[in-house]
Amino acid sequence: MIEHISLRRQRIDVPCTIEIEHSWESLHAHVDLDGILVGPGDEVHVHGDEISVPFGEKRVLHRMATVTRATAPERLWVKMTGDFEFMELLEFSFSSEARP
């Protein structure tokens, strides 16, 4: 099946749930977009003020977010070049020493 080809960026406003924990057990921030899946090249902007969570606390907030869908050429570009960007995270080492 051919994916819908779009040359215009579509914006969707959705409610989201933000979970932030800052403790010895975990340091994380998760955003759950209610009912929206994010694809390659899509952008997400969570609205509202900066969130600061003191050490030892966990917060769950509800805000609005804007998802900007990538166009078909942008999505294709991200799929084609994503592996190269991943490779930048890897470190390789080669040694000229001969092993017995």
C-alpha positions in Angstrom: 0.0 0.0 0.0 1.3 3.4 -0.9 1.7 5.8 2.0 -0.2 9.1 1.7 2.2 11.5 -0.1 2.1 15.0 1.4 4.2 18.0 0.5 2.6 20.2 3.2 3.4 19.8 6.9 0.3 19.0 9.0 0.0 20.2 12.6 -2.1 18.5 15.2 -2.8 19.7 18.7 -3.2 16.9 21.2 -3.4 16.6 25.0 -0.4 14.8 26.5 0.8 13.4 29.8 4.3 14.2 31.1 5.9 12.0 33.7 9.2 13.3 35.3 11.2 11.6 38.0 14.4 12.9 39.6 15.6 10.3 42.2 18.3 7.8 43.0 16.3 5.1 41.3 15.5 7.0 38.1 16.2 10.2 36.2 13.7 10.3 33.3 11.1 12.3 31.5 8.4 10.6 29.4 5.7 12.3 27.2 2.7 10.2 26.2 0.8 11.8 23.4 -2.8 10.8 23.8 -3.7 8.7 20.7 -1.0 10.0 18.4 1.9 7.9 17.0 5.0 9.9 16.1 6.9 8.8 12.9 10.3 9.5 11.5 10.9 13.2 11.0 7.9 14.3 13.0 8.4 17.1 15.5 6.7 17.5 18.9 6.4 20.7 20.9 5.0 20.5 24.4 3.4 23.8 25.4 3.7 25.5 28.8 6.4 26.8 31.2 9.7 25.0 31.9 9.3 22.1 34.3 11.7 21.7 37.3 11.5 18.7 39.6 13.5 18.8 42.8 15.6 15.8 43.7 13.6 13.0 45.3 10.3 13.9 43.6 8.2 12.6 40.8 5.6 14.6 38.9 2.8 13.9 36.4 1.5 16.8 34.4 -1.1 17.2 31.7 -0.5 19.7 28.9 -1.2 20.3 25.3 1.4 19.5 22.6 1.6 20.2 18.9 2.8 17.4 16.6 4.1 18.6 13.2 4.0 15.8 10.7 7.0 15.4 8.3 6.3 15.6 4.6 6.8 12.5 2.5 10.3 13.7 1.2 11.4 14.6 4.8 10.2 11.2 6.1 12.1 9.4 3.3 15.3 11.5 4.0 15.2 10.6 7.7 14.7 6.9 6.9 17.6 7.0 4.5 20.1 8.9 6.7 19.0 7.7 10.2 21.5 4.8 10.2 24.4 7.1 9.5 23.5 9.3 12.4 23.2 6.2 14.6 26.7 5.2 13.5 28.1 8.4 15.0 27.2 7.1 18.4 29.5 4.0 18.0 33.2 4.0 18.6 35.5 1.6 16.8 39.1 0.8 17.6 41.6 -0.9 15.3 45.0 -2.1 16.4 48.0 -2.8 14.2 49.4 -5.3 16.8 49.6 -8.9 15.6 48.1 -11.4 18.0 49.8 -14.8 18.5 
